[in-house]
């Protein structure tokens, strides 16, 4: 198999695009969905949970998926995951019970946990060095551009009815034949369970894992809260809300496509410092502004920051993880990634009882600035101590 062919790369990128659409496609539907379930006990809270609920089940399934694909191969589970993705994802269109919709979102999460772990591991299997670095940036860029399409469509379709955006999840059925046609199981060394269980990654990999979780806890407040924030400042059209959220993924694509060139000049820690600084400025702009234009500026800066940090985390884990346990470690990365998304509204939204919406973004901006300074400090300390940076 020629892994540099456009067919192989397209198949990998299409499967990757399902990850971002699984979470934020229905973001613009949340205000109207909240009204639809206003009479349900804890209805507003349950509706907000639908956005983050898949993250919990992605987190729970990803490590198991990583262990399975290390033992039995990468592609055995992919077809089932793509099929059930469509079933779970579209459930919100067919079902009237918020708890059944949450069950569908849980199934969606399990499928994403499997498919994302598989596709990220395949990237590490198929590519090395500069090629891996370039493809990781392209992967995040295409995921972001796919997010723009699906979020924007979600906003437009939400103006018809809040249920209609759920039909976008049927897209996985179109990807299923493409993935089976062009993706192949990579060459594997003989299965030696004892030697594989003895192989360990360096402890530094846990810094990356916990940082990824914190990164998503802070960032995921944008798709969860920005629709309500825009409503509070007088933006009523769901299509405009969808465009605002989609703007984040657009600017994420711009920075991630440039990731390989950025990585040639800066270390992993420096790139995290830069990403957190951009996000701090983004949240500051949101907090200070009371207009749609100012919020859009915040979306721009947040997207630029996340666009460099996501491939940075992926490549760092790929570099640190030995091939024998690569699936397991990428499964862990996926777990921490989506655990952050799930925990974000649970940890941050209660602070709205203490702070105003603007006040919450001020506090988060200060935390992001502190994280930027932390990575910058550890970079220079590591340079003096000559440890991995």
Secondary structure as UniProt FT lines:
FT   TURN            3..4
FT   HELIX           6..24
FT   TURN            25..26
FT   HELIX           27..29
FT   HELIX           30..36
FT   TURN            37..39
FT   TURN            41..42
FT   HELIX           43..72
FT   TURN            76..77
FT   HELIX           78..89
FT   HELIX           91..94
FT   HELIX           98..126
FT   HELIX           129..158
FT   TURN            159..160
FT   TURN            162..163
FT   HELIX           164..171
FT   HELIX           172..182
FT   HELIX           193..198
FT   HELIX           204..219
FT   HELIX           221..232
FT   TURN            233..234
FT   HELIX           238..257
FT   HELIX           259..265
FT   HELIX           268..288
FT   HELIX           292..320
FT   HELIX           323..325
FT   HELIX           326..348
FT   HELIX           349..353
FT   HELIX           357..385
//
